[in-house]
């Protein structure tokens, strides 16, 4: 039983390492480069989803509760917070420079118009 816990513990540690050394650093690097594009935000979102799927698989195999599940979930929440802040900056800059993101700006304008007509916030379901 301890062997299973150790194995799960190592996998949880690898997920935390992935979050801190790759995911967080990627966002920091893109901020440094000022690469605030929809494509970059989407790529980073896909990276986070990949890490989440990995976490889900580890949780499924963690039959004897290695005791790190909550800490790793908190780490993933922090990654989500960082990504959301990055995405907000992408959208803010796109709004300032619609010429740089014409298709995305048109989509955002359409969503806002539709939301105004239905009385909901853009991007949310009624």
N, C-alpha and C positions, 0 to 999 in steps of 0.2 A: 504494500500500500504506500509506503514511503517513497518507493521508486517512482510510482505514478505521480505523486505530489511533486517530487523533484523535477520530473520531466515537464509537467504543466508549469511549474514555477519558472523553469528555464524559458519556456515558450512565452510566458507572460513578460519576462524580462526582455526578450527579443522584441516584443511588440513595443514596449516602452522605449527601447533603444531606437527602433525604427521611427517612432514618433519624434523623439528628441533630436536624433542625429540626421535624419533625412527630411522628415516632413516639416518640422519647425525651421530647419536650416534652409529648406527650399523657399519657404515664404520669406524669410529674412533676405535671401539672395535676390528674389524677384523684387522685393521692396528696394533694395540697394540699387538694382538695375533700373528701377522705376518701370518695370515691365507689367503695367496694369492693363492687361488685355483680357477679353472674354475667354480667349483660347487658353491662356495661362491659368485663369481661375478654374476653368473646366478641367484642365489637366490635373491641377492640384486636388480638386474635388474627387476625381477618379482615384487618385492616390489614397485619399482618406477612405473612400469606400472599399478599396482593396485591403487596407489595414483593418477596417471593421469586419470584413468577411473573414479574415484571418483570425481575429479575436473571437468571432462567433464559433469558428471551428475548434479553437482551443477550449472555449467554454463547454462545448459539446463533449469533448474528451476529458474534461476535468471532473471525473466522477467522484474523486475523493476530496475535492475542494482544497486546492493548494493555498487558498487564502489571499490571493492577489487580484481577484476579479474586480473588486470595487476600486482599487487603486488604478488598475489599467483602464477601467471605464472612465474614471476621472481624468486620466491622461487623454483619452479620446475626446472627452468633452472640451478639454483645453484646446486640442487641435481644431475642433469644430469652431470654437470661439475665434481662434486666430484666422481660420479660413473665412469666416463670416466677415471679420473686419477687413480682410483683404478684398473680398468680393464687394463690400460696401465702397471701398476706395475705387475699385474698378468702375462701378456704376456711377459714382460721383464724378470721376474723371470723364466718363463717357458722356455724361450730361453736360459737362463743361465744353466738350469738344465733340459734338455729334458728327462732325465731318470724319473723325478718326474711326467712328463706329456706326456708319450709317444704317446698316441692317439691324444692328442691335438697338439703336436709338429708335428706329421705326417700330420694332417689336415692343419696346418699352412704352412708347407713345400709344400704340394700339391697346396694350394691356391696361394702361391707365385710363384710356377712354372707355373701354369695356367695363372696367371696374366702376367708373363714375356712373355709367348707365345702370349697373346692377346694384350699386350702393355697397360694394365690397372693396376691400383693399386690393391693389394690384398684386398678383401673385398668390392670392389666397382663395380658398373655395368658400362659397356662401354656405 
